[in-house]
Amino acid sequence: MSAVFSTPFLPVAFVALGCHLLFNRLEPRSVPAFAALLVLPPLVLSMLLFDGVNSFLATIAITFLTYLAILSVSVVLYRISPFHPLAAYPGPLMCKVTKLWLAGIAMGGKQHVYYRDLHRRYGDVVRIGPNELSFSNNSAISPMLGTKGMPKGHWWDGRMPENKKVRSLFALRDPEEHNRRRRIWNRAFSASALKDYDVVVRNRLAQLQEILADNSGKSVDLSQWIARFTYDVMNDIVFGGGVELMRDGDKDGLYATFEGFLPIALLWSHVPWIGEISTYLPFLAQGVKKFRTYAINCAIERKTHGSPRKDIFYHLIDEAGLESEPPSLAQVISDSSPAIAAGAETTSTALCNFFWLLLSNPITYSRLQAELNSCEADVLDCEVQKRLVYLNASINETLRLFPAVLSGSQRAPRIGSGGHAIGPHFVPEGTGAVIHSYSLQRDPRYFSPSPDSFLPERWLSSDEQRALKPAIFKGTDEIIHDLTAFIPFSIGPNNCAGKNLAYQQMRMVICTLMTRFDMRFEEGFDVRSWEDDLCDYFITRKGKLPVVFVSRSR
């Protein structure tokens, strides 16, 4: 005990409070800087305070414990004090104290539900972290996501640490660099490029159709087959091929590894310094490294042997020679790897949600089937599909209930700006902000009646709604359908580059399967289990969707 009382308290307290001040001013996020402020001060103090009487190890231990305890108490008191820049915003106490609280909830897969509960309790703006806010009103959309909005926030630093030499487009926080590289992506998803990809989707769709026909009358896990289909499609579109999940299954465990890694990646995003540390501890990132290694091999193979058609790699590597400075292979790899996962996962999730909602609602099923049956033109033609009113209403209603990214993508004021105004709310520099699209798109102020119900009819014109039998909205005083609150693929400079491809794939898959098969849930399937099993890990992880397909006579 003598060592405890012989260690001067005031010098340690003074240094700890000083380091807290430095943390606030400098906001270090790199591991070396973070470690330096946590380790060096108490280590130097231990040397200065060592009196030669007590054990040096005891002096170090007591100094470190005292330093960290005072620093922690100081941080917590400041975060819950009226002096904190976000003190005026309501939210749970534990969210104000530490981001680890929300990270723990998020790793359970239900952060989208938790955010919505918070907005119901606290209102449109909620403090969800010591330095983070969540918005759920449409007036925040343009100031946050629009052309004069905010760049991506530090949420991405955990997935793409600052020490990573080349960041993917998805994680770029510098607006100018993002705009420069986004220009290439816009070419890769132009109208002419989508026509190049059309044949790829059709070929893979024929393969999926054959598999389902071979299992006619049997129950299949539609979630699994749709996921395999979209991964095969995206590999073909990005690299010109390289994987055959529908044919061979996940024989290398790549898809399973990726799915298992999703909760860890989300933890890294919520607590970026943990993601930074993982780069120094390779065993913590085996899942993502396995997927990146696969993408690197595909990119090298594609660059070496070329492709008979224009794929996304063709545009990213600038094989047409349109860029004054050709992109490096490292940059192309950093972009193409997440493109496969993002494109495949968002489309497969949207399709699975669509079929779950469709099969859960017999009236919607019969109306959509009637529209497809009565179409005089070729219903499998992409241009015809764009004009099918009820089909597109059903897709949009699916994306309203389940946007591509359930809890949105974090933004933050530009570094050096001092902060950013979102209507009457000021977001200080260093503060993350997110629009919670899952809450926003189910808000009765913007979509009513029955904002939690699947009603494609809300997307129809008033004349079309009145002509419906049975009348869905009969007796309803007011129908609210505010499209300013509909942002399933975000908006602005950082919106989803591949959203038109996603829409095209969804229309093609739905029209093909509904004209070739009759569908129903497997007998005994608990319909509610699908939504219960959805896990929001930024990318949505899905459960099983047992569906019986029966071939239709032509």
C-alpha positions as CSV (number, residue, x, y, z in Angstrom):
1,M,0.0,0.0,0.0
2,S,2.9,2.4,0.6
3,A,3.5,2.6,-3.2
4,V,0.0,3.8,-3.7
5,F,0.3,6.7,-1.2
6,S,3.9,7.5,-2.3
7,T,2.8,8.2,-5.9
8,P,1.9,11.9,-6.1
9,F,-1.7,12.3,-7.2
10,L,-1.7,15.9,-8.4
11,P,1.0,15.5,-11.1
12,V,-0.7,12.5,-12.5
13,A,-4.1,14.2,-12.4
14,F,-2.7,17.3,-14.0
15,V,-1.1,15.3,-16.9
16,A,-4.3,13.2,-17.4
17,L,-6.5,16.2,-17.6
18,G,-4.0,17.8,-20.0
19,C,-4.1,14.8,-22.2
20,H,-7.9,14.8,-22.2
21,L,-7.6,18.4,-23.5
22,L,-5.2,17.2,-26.2
23,F,-7.6,14.4,-27.2
24,N,-10.4,17.0,-27.6
25,R,-8.2,19.4,-29.6
26,L,-6.3,17.0,-31.8
27,E,-8.9,14.1,-32.0
28,P,-6.2,11.5,-32.9
29,R,-7.5,8.4,-34.7
30,S,-4.4,6.7,-35.8
31,V,-3.1,3.9,-33.5
32,P,0.4,5.4,-33.0
33,A,-1.0,8.8,-31.9
34,F,-3.7,7.2,-29.8
35,A,-1.2,5.0,-28.1
36,A,1.3,7.8,-27.6
37,L,-1.2,9.8,-25.6
38,L,-2.3,6.8,-23.5
39,V,1.1,5.3,-22.8
40,L,3.9,7.8,-23.0
41,P,2.6,10.3,-20.4
42,P,2.1,7.8,-17.5
43,L,5.4,6.0,-18.5
44,V,7.4,9.2,-18.3
45,L,5.6,10.1,-15.0
46,S,6.5,6.7,-13.6
47,M,10.2,7.3,-14.3
48,L,10.1,10.8,-12.8
49,L,8.1,9.6,-9.7
50,F,10.2,6.5,-9.0
51,D,11.9,7.1,-5.7
52,G,14.1,4.0,-5.5
53,V,12.2,2.8,-2.4
54,N,9.2,1.2,-3.8
55,S,9.2,-1.3,-6.6
56,F,9.5,0.3,-10.1
57,L,6.8,-2.1,-11.5
58,A,4.5,-1.0,-8.6
59,T,5.1,2.6,-9.4
60,I,4.4,2.0,-13.1
61,A,1.2,0.1,-12.3
62,I,-0.1,2.6,-9.9
63,T,0.7,5.6,-12.1
64,F,-0.9,3.9,-15.1
65,L,-4.1,3.0,-13.2
66,T,-4.4,6.5,-11.7
67,Y,-3.7,8.2,-15.0
68,L,-6.3,6.0,-16.9
69,A,-8.9,6.3,-14.2
70,I,-8.7,10.1,-14.0
71,L,-8.6,10.3,-17.8
72,S,-11.7,8.1,-18.1
73,V,-13.6,10.0,-15.4
74,S,-12.7,13.3,-17.1
75,V,-13.9,12.0,-20.5
76,V,-17.2,10.7,-19.1
77,L,-18.0,13.8,-17.1
78,Y,-17.3,16.0,-20.1
79,R,-19.4,14.0,-22.4
80,I,-22.5,14.2,-20.1
81,S,-21.8,17.8,-19.0
82,P,-23.6,20.9,-20.3
83,F,-20.3,22.0,-21.8
84,H,-20.2,19.3,-24.5
85,P,-21.1,20.7,-28.0
86,L,-23.9,18.1,-28.3
87,A,-25.3,18.6,-24.8
88,A,-28.6,20.0,-26.0
89,Y,-29.5,16.9,-28.0
90,P,-31.4,14.1,-26.3
91,G,-30.4,10.5,-26.2
92,P,-29.7,7.6,-23.9
93,L,-27.1,8.2,-21.2
94,M,-24.9,5.3,-22.3
95,C,-24.9,6.5,-25.9
96,K,-23.5,9.8,-24.6
97,V,-20.9,8.1,-22.5
98,T,-19.3,5.7,-25.0
99,K,-19.8,4.5,-28.6
100,L,-19.1,1.0,-27.3
101,W,-22.7,0.9,-26.1
102,L,-24.2,1.3,-29.5
103,A,-21.5,-0.9,-31.1
104,G,-22.6,-3.7,-28.8
105,I,-26.2,-3.3,-29.8
106,A,-25.3,-3.1,-33.4
107,M,-23.3,-6.3,-33.4
108,G,-26.6,-8.0,-32.4
109,G,-27.9,-7.1,-35.8
110,K,-30.8,-4.9,-34.7
111,Q,-29.4,-1.4,-34.8
112,H,-32.1,-0.3,-37.3
113,V,-34.8,-1.3,-34.8
114,Y,-32.9,0.4,-31.9
115,Y,-32.5,3.7,-33.9
116,R,-36.2,3.7,-34.7
117,D,-37.1,3.2,-31.1
118,L,-34.8,6.1,-30.1
119,H,-36.5,8.4,-32.6
120,R,-39.9,7.4,-31.4
121,R,-38.8,8.3,-27.9
122,Y,-36.6,11.3,-28.3
123,G,-37.7,12.9,-31.6
124,D,-36.2,13.8,-35.0
125,V,-32.7,14.3,-33.8
126,V,-31.1,11.9,-31.3
127,R,-27.6,11.8,-29.9
128,I,-26.5,8.2,-30.6
129,G,-22.8,8.5,-29.6
130,P,-20.5,10.9,-27.7
131,N,-20.0,12.7,-31.0
132,E,-22.7,11.5,-33.3
133,L,-26.3,12.4,-34.2
134,S,-29.1,10.6,-36.0
135,F,-31.7,12.5,-38.0
136,S,-35.1,11.2,-39.1
137,N,-36.8,14.2,-40.8
138,N,-36.8,15.0,-44.5
139,S,-35.6,18.6,-44.0
140,A,-32.2,17.2,-43.1
141,I,-31.7,15.2,-46.3
142,S,-30.5,17.9,-48.7
143,P,-28.3,19.8,-46.1
144,M,-26.6,16.5,-45.2
145,L,-26.6,14.5,-48.4
146,G,-27.1,17.0,-51.2
147,T,-24.5,18.7,-53.4
148,K,-23.7,21.2,-50.7
149,G,-23.9,18.5,-48.0
150,M,-21.2,16.8,-45.9
151,P,-18.6,14.3,-47.0
152,K,-18.4,10.8,-45.4
153,G,-17.6,10.6,-41.8
154,H,-15.0,8.9,-39.6
155,W,-17.3,5.8,-39.5
156,W,-15.4,4.7,-42.6
157,D,-11.9,5.0,-41.0
158,G,-12.4,1.7,-39.1
159,R,-13.0,-0.2,-42.4
160,M,-10.4,1.7,-44.4
161,P,-7.7,2.9,-41.9
162,E,-5.8,6.1,-42.5
163,N,-2.6,4.0,-42.9
164,K,-4.1,2.2,-46.0
165,K,-2.4,3.7,-49.0
166,V,-5.3,3.4,-51.4
167,R,-8.9,3.8,-50.2
168,S,-11.9,2.5,-52.2
169,L,-14.4,5.0,-53.6
170,F,-16.9,3.8,-50.9
171,A,-14.7,5.1,-48.1
172,L,-13.3,8.3,-49.6
173,R,-13.8,11.3,-47.3
174,D,-12.1,13.9,-49.5
175,P,-14.9,15.4,-51.8
176,E,-12.6,16.4,-54.6
177,E,-10.9,13.0,-54.8
178,H,-14.3,11.3,-54.6
179,N,-15.8,13.4,-57.4
180,R,-12.7,12.7,-59.6
181,R,-13.0,8.9,-59.1
182,R,-16.8,8.9,-59.2
183,R,-16.7,10.2,-62.7
184,I,-15.3,6.8,-63.8
185,W,-18.0,5.0,-61.9
186,N,-20.7,7.0,-63.6
187,R,-19.4,5.8,-67.0
188,A,-19.4,2.2,-65.7
189,F,-23.1,2.6,-64.9
190,S,-24.3,4.7,-67.8
191,A,-27.3,3.7,-69.9
192,S,-25.0,2.3,-72.6
193,A,-23.0,0.3,-70.0
194,L,-26.2,-1.2,-68.6
195,K,-27.0,-2.5,-72.0
196,D,-23.6,-4.3,-72.1
197,Y,-24.4,-5.9,-68.7
198,D,-27.9,-7.0,-69.9
199,V,-26.7,-10.1,-71.6
200,V,-24.8,-11.1,-68.4
201,V,-27.9,-10.9,-66.3
202,R,-29.9,-12.8,-68.8
203,N,-27.4,-15.6,-69.0
204,R,-27.3,-16.0,-65.3
205,L,-31.0,-15.7,-65.0
206,A,-31.4,-18.6,-67.4
207,Q,-29.1,-20.6,-65.2
208,L,-31.2,-19.7,-62.1
209,Q,-34.4,-20.5,-63.9
210,E,-33.1,-24.0,-64.9
211,I,-32.1,-24.7,-61.3
212,L,-35.6,-23.7,-60.0
213,A,-37.3,-25.7,-62.8
214,D,-35.3,-28.8,-61.8
215,N,-36.7,-28.4,-58.3
216,S,-40.2,-27.7,-59.4
217,G,-42.7,-28.6,-56.6
218,K,-39.9,-28.7,-54.0
219,S,-39.0,-26.2,-51.3
220,V,-35.8,-24.3,-52.0
221,D,-34.1,-21.6,-49.9
222,L,-34.7,-18.6,-52.2
223,S,-32.5,-16.4,-50.1
224,Q,-29.5,-18.7,-50.8
225,W,-30.2,-19.0,-54.5
226,I,-30.8,-15.3,-55.0
227,A,-27.5,-14.5,-53.2
228,R,-25.6,-17.0,-55.3
229,F,-27.2,-15.5,-58.4
230,T,-26.3,-11.9,-57.6
231,Y,-22.7,-12.8,-56.7
232,D,-22.3,-14.7,-60.0
233,V,-23.8,-11.7,-61.8
234,M,-21.6,-9.1,-60.1
235,N,-18.4,-11.2,-60.6
236,D,-19.3,-11.4,-64.3
237,I,-20.1,-7.7,-64.5
238,V,-17.0,-6.5,-62.5
239,F,-14.3,-9.0,-63.7
240,G,-15.9,-10.8,-66.6
241,G,-16.3,-14.0,-64.5
242,G,-14.3,-15.8,-61.9
243,V,-16.8,-17.5,-59.6
244,E,-19.6,-20.1,-60.1
245,L,-21.7,-20.1,-56.9
246,M,-24.9,-21.3,-58.5
247,R,-23.0,-24.2,-60.1
248,D,-20.5,-25.2,-57.5
249,G,-21.8,-23.7,-54.3
250,D,-19.6,-21.8,-51.8
251,K,-16.8,-24.5,-52.1
252,D,-14.0,-22.1,-50.9
253,G,-16.1,-20.7,-48.1
254,L,-15.7,-17.2,-49.5
255,Y,-19.3,-16.2,-49.1
256,A,-19.7,-17.7,-45.6
257,T,-16.5,-16.0,-44.5
258,F,-17.7,-12.7,-45.7
259,E,-21.1,-13.1,-44.0
260,G,-19.4,-14.1,-40.7
261,F,-17.2,-11.0,-40.9
262,L,-20.0,-8.5,-41.1
263,P,-20.5,-7.9,-37.4
264,I,-16.8,-7.4,-36.9
265,A,-16.7,-4.8,-39.7
266,L,-19.6,-3.0,-38.1
267,L,-17.8,-2.9,-34.8
268,W,-14.8,-1.3,-36.6
269,S,-17.0,1.3,-38.1
270,H,-18.7,2.3,-34.8
271,V,-15.3,2.3,-32.9
272,P,-12.7,3.2,-35.6
273,W,-9.7,2.8,-33.4
274,I,-10.5,-0.9,-33.0
275,G,-10.4,-1.2,-36.8
276,E,-7.1,0.7,-36.8
277,I,-5.7,-1.8,-34.3
278,S,-6.8,-4.7,-36.4
279,T,-4.3,-3.7,-39.1
280,Y,-1.6,-4.4,-36.6
281,L,-3.2,-7.7,-35.6
282,P,-3.7,-9.6,-38.9
283,F,-5.5,-12.5,-37.3
284,L,-8.4,-10.2,-36.5
285,A,-9.1,-9.4,-40.1
286,Q,-8.8,-12.8,-41.8
287,G,-12.4,-12.6,-43.2
288,V,-11.9,-9.4,-45.1
289,K,-8.4,-10.3,-46.2
290,K,-9.6,-13.5,-47.7
291,F,-12.2,-11.6,-49.7
292,R,-9.7,-8.9,-50.8
293,T,-7.2,-11.6,-51.8
294,Y,-9.9,-13.1,-54.0
295,A,-10.6,-9.7,-55.6
296,I,-6.8,-9.1,-56.2
297,N,-6.5,-12.5,-58.0
298,C,-9.6,-11.8,-60.1
299,A,-8.2,-8.3,-61.0
300,I,-4.8,-9.6,-62.0
301,E,-6.4,-12.4,-64.0
302,R,-8.8,-10.0,-65.8
303,K,-5.9,-7.5,-66.5
304,T,-3.7,-10.3,-67.9
305,H,-6.3,-12.1,-70.1
306,G,-8.8,-9.3,-70.9
307,S,-12.5,-9.8,-71.4
308,P,-14.6,-10.3,-74.6
309,R,-17.0,-7.6,-73.4
310,K,-17.0,-4.3,-71.6
311,D,-17.2,-5.0,-67.9
312,I,-16.8,-2.6,-65.0
313,F,-13.1,-3.4,-64.9
314,Y,-12.9,-2.0,-68.4
315,H,-14.1,1.3,-67.2
316,L,-12.2,1.3,-63.9
317,I,-8.8,0.6,-65.5
318,D,-9.7,3.1,-68.3
319,E,-9.1,0.7,-71.2
320,A,-10.8,3.3,-73.4
321,G,-8.0,5.8,-72.5
322,L,-10.4,8.6,-71.5
323,E,-8.5,9.7,-68.4
324,S,-5.5,12.0,-68.5
325,E,-4.0,10.0,-65.7
326,P,-4.8,6.3,-65.9
327,P,-5.9,4.7,-62.5
328,S,-3.4,2.4,-60.8
329,L,-4.1,-1.3,-60.5
330,A,-4.1,-0.8,-56.7
331,Q,-6.9,1.8,-57.0
332,V,-8.9,-0.4,-59.3
333,I,-8.6,-3.4,-56.9
334,S,-9.6,-1.2,-53.9
335,D,-12.8,-0.2,-55.8
336,S,-13.7,-3.5,-57.4
337,S,-13.5,-5.6,-54.3
338,P,-16.3,-3.8,-52.3
339,A,-18.2,-3.3,-55.6
340,I,-18.9,-7.0,-55.8
341,A,-20.1,-7.3,-52.2
342,A,-22.1,-4.1,-52.3
343,G,-23.7,-4.8,-55.6
344,A,-24.5,-8.4,-54.9
345,E,-25.7,-8.0,-51.3
346,T,-28.0,-5.0,-51.8
347,T,-29.7,-6.5,-54.9
348,S,-30.1,-9.9,-53.3
349,T,-31.5,-8.4,-50.1
350,A,-34.0,-6.2,-52.0
351,L,-35.1,-9.2,-54.1
352,C,-35.6,-11.5,-51.1
353,N,-37.5,-8.8,-49.3
354,F,-39.7,-8.3,-52.4
355,F,-40.6,-12.0,-52.7
356,W,-41.2,-12.2,-48.9
357,L,-43.6,-9.2,-49.1
358,L,-45.2,-10.4,-52.3
359,L,-45.9,-14.0,-51.0
360,S,-47.2,-12.5,-47.7
361,N,-49.7,-10.4,-49.6
362,P,-52.0,-12.4,-51.9
363,I,-53.8,-9.3,-53.3
364,T,-50.5,-7.8,-54.3
365,Y,-49.4,-11.1,-55.9
366,S,-52.5,-11.4,-57.9
367,R,-52.4,-7.8,-59.1
368,L,-48.8,-8.0,-60.2
369,Q,-49.4,-11.4,-61.9
370,A,-52.4,-9.8,-63.7
371,E,-50.3,-6.9,-65.0
372,L,-47.6,-9.3,-66.3
373,N,-50.1,-11.6,-67.9
374,S,-52.0,-8.7,-69.6
375,C,-48.9,-7.1,-71.0
376,E,-49.1,-7.2,-74.8
377,A,-45.4,-6.4,-75.3
378,D,-42.5,-8.7,-74.4
379,V,-42.6,-8.6,-70.6
380,L,-39.0,-9.8,-70.5
381,D,-37.8,-6.7,-72.4
382,C,-36.0,-4.2,-70.1
383,E,-37.6,-1.2,-71.7
384,V,-41.1,-2.7,-71.4
385,Q,-40.4,-3.5,-67.7
386,K,-39.7,0.2,-67.0
387,R,-43.2,1.0,-68.0
388,L,-45.0,-1.6,-65.9
389,V,-46.7,0.6,-63.3
390,Y,-47.6,-2.0,-60.6
391,L,-44.3,-3.8,-60.9
392,N,-42.3,-0.6,-60.3
393,A,-44.7,0.4,-57.5
394,S,-44.1,-2.9,-55.8
395,I,-40.3,-2.6,-56.1
396,N,-40.4,1.0,-54.7
397,E,-42.6,-0.1,-51.9
398,T,-40.2,-2.8,-51.0
399,L,-37.3,-0.3,-51.0
400,R,-39.4,2.1,-48.9
401,L,-39.9,-0.5,-46.2
402,F,-36.3,-1.9,-46.5
403,P,-33.9,0.6,-47.9
404,A,-30.6,-0.7,-49.3
405,V,-28.7,0.5,-46.2
406,L,-31.2,0.3,-43.3
407,S,-29.4,2.7,-41.0
408,G,-27.9,5.1,-43.5
409,S,-24.3,6.1,-44.2
410,Q,-22.5,8.5,-41.8
411,R,-21.5,12.0,-42.9
412,A,-19.4,14.6,-41.0
413,P,-18.5,18.3,-41.6
414,R,-15.6,18.8,-43.9
415,I,-12.3,19.0,-42.0
416,G,-11.4,22.6,-41.3
417,S,-15.0,23.9,-41.9
418,G,-15.8,24.4,-38.2
419,G,-19.1,22.7,-38.6
420,H,-22.2,22.4,-40.8
421,A,-25.8,23.6,-40.4
422,I,-28.7,21.2,-40.9
423,G,-31.7,23.5,-40.7
424,P,-31.8,24.8,-37.1
425,H,-29.3,22.3,-36.0
426,F,-25.5,22.9,-36.0
427,V,-23.2,19.9,-36.4
428,P,-19.8,20.7,-35.0
429,E,-16.6,19.6,-36.8
430,G,-15.6,16.1,-35.6
431,T,-19.3,15.1,-35.2
432,G,-20.8,12.3,-37.2
433,A,-24.3,12.5,-38.5
434,V,-26.6,10.0,-40.2
435,I,-30.1,10.1,-41.7
436,H,-31.8,6.9,-40.5
437,S,-33.7,6.0,-43.6
438,Y,-35.4,3.0,-42.0
439,S,-37.2,5.4,-39.6
440,L,-37.6,8.1,-42.1
441,Q,-39.3,6.0,-44.8
442,R,-41.8,4.5,-42.2
443,D,-42.7,7.9,-40.8
444,P,-46.5,8.6,-41.0
445,R,-45.7,12.2,-41.7
446,Y,-44.4,11.1,-45.1
447,F,-46.2,7.9,-45.9
448,S,-49.7,7.3,-44.6
449,P,-51.9,5.4,-44.0
450,S,-50.3,2.3,-42.6
451,P,-46.6,3.3,-43.0
452,D,-45.4,-0.2,-41.9
453,S,-47.6,-2.0,-44.3
454,F,-46.7,-3.2,-47.8
455,L,-49.0,-1.2,-50.1
456,P,-47.7,-0.7,-53.6
457,E,-51.0,1.0,-54.4
458,R,-49.7,4.1,-52.6
459,W,-47.4,4.6,-55.6
460,L,-50.2,4.7,-58.1
461,S,-52.0,7.8,-59.4
462,S,-55.3,8.8,-57.7
463,D,-57.3,7.6,-60.7
464,E,-55.5,4.2,-60.6
465,Q,-56.2,4.0,-56.9
466,R,-59.9,4.7,-57.3
467,A,-60.2,2.0,-60.0
468,L,-58.8,-0.7,-57.7
469,K,-61.0,-3.6,-56.6
470,P,-61.0,-4.2,-53.7
471,A,-60.3,-0.5,-52.9
472,I,-57.2,-0.4,-50.6
473,F,-57.7,3.2,-49.5
474,K,-61.5,3.3,-49.3
475,G,-62.6,5.5,-46.4
476,T,-59.2,7.1,-46.0
477,D,-59.4,10.8,-45.4
478,E,-55.9,11.6,-46.6
479,I,-53.2,9.7,-48.4
480,I,-49.7,11.1,-47.7
481,H,-47.0,10.1,-50.2
482,D,-44.0,12.4,-49.8
483,L,-41.2,11.4,-52.1
484,T,-38.8,13.8,-50.5
485,A,-38.5,11.2,-47.8
486,F,-37.8,8.4,-50.2
487,I,-34.0,7.8,-50.3
488,P,-33.4,4.0,-50.6
489,F,-30.1,4.5,-52.4
490,S,-29.3,7.8,-50.8
491,I,-29.0,11.0,-52.9
492,G,-26.3,13.5,-53.9
493,P,-22.7,13.0,-54.8
494,N,-22.3,10.0,-52.6
495,N,-25.4,8.1,-53.7
496,C,-25.3,4.5,-54.9
497,A,-23.6,4.5,-58.3
498,G,-25.2,1.2,-59.2
499,K,-28.8,1.9,-58.3
500,N,-30.0,1.7,-61.9
501,L,-28.3,-1.7,-62.3
502,A,-30.0,-2.8,-59.1
503,Y,-33.4,-1.7,-60.4
504,Q,-32.8,-3.4,-63.8
505,Q,-31.8,-6.7,-62.2
506,M,-34.8,-6.6,-59.8
507,R,-37.2,-6.1,-62.7
508,M,-35.6,-8.8,-64.8
509,V,-35.6,-11.4,-62.0
510,I,-39.1,-10.6,-60.9
511,C,-40.6,-10.7,-64.4
512,T,-38.8,-13.9,-65.4
513,L,-39.7,-15.9,-62.2
514,M,-43.3,-14.7,-62.1
515,T,-43.9,-15.6,-65.8
516,R,-42.2,-19.0,-65.5
517,F,-43.3,-20.2,-62.0
518,D,-46.1,-20.1,-59.5
519,M,-44.7,-19.5,-56.0
520,R,-45.8,-20.1,-52.4
521,F,-44.1,-20.4,-49.0
522,E,-43.1,-23.8,-47.8
523,E,-45.9,-25.2,-45.7
524,G,-45.4,-24.4,-42.0
525,F,-43.1,-21.5,-42.7
526,D,-43.4,-18.8,-40.0
527,V,-43.8,-15.7,-42.2
528,R,-42.7,-13.4,-39.4
529,S,-39.4,-15.1,-39.0
530,W,-38.0,-13.5,-42.1
531,E,-38.1,-10.0,-40.8
532,D,-37.0,-11.2,-37.3
533,D,-33.9,-12.8,-38.8
534,L,-32.8,-9.7,-40.8
535,C,-29.6,-8.4,-39.3
536,D,-28.5,-4.8,-40.0
537,Y,-24.7,-4.9,-40.3
538,F,-24.6,-2.0,-42.8
539,I,-24.9,-4.8,-45.3
540,T,-28.1,-6.8,-44.3
541,R,-27.6,-10.4,-43.4
542,K,-30.6,-12.6,-44.2
543,G,-32.1,-15.8,-42.9
544,K,-33.7,-18.6,-44.8
545,L,-36.6,-18.0,-47.2
546,P,-38.2,-21.4,-48.0
547,V,-40.3,-21.1,-51.2
548,V,-41.9,-23.7,-53.4
549,F,-41.6,-23.0,-57.2
550,V,-44.0,-24.8,-59.6
551,S,-43.3,-24.4,-63.3
552,R,-46.1,-22.8,-65.2
553,S,-47.4,-24.1,-68.5
554,R,-46.5,-21.8,-71.4
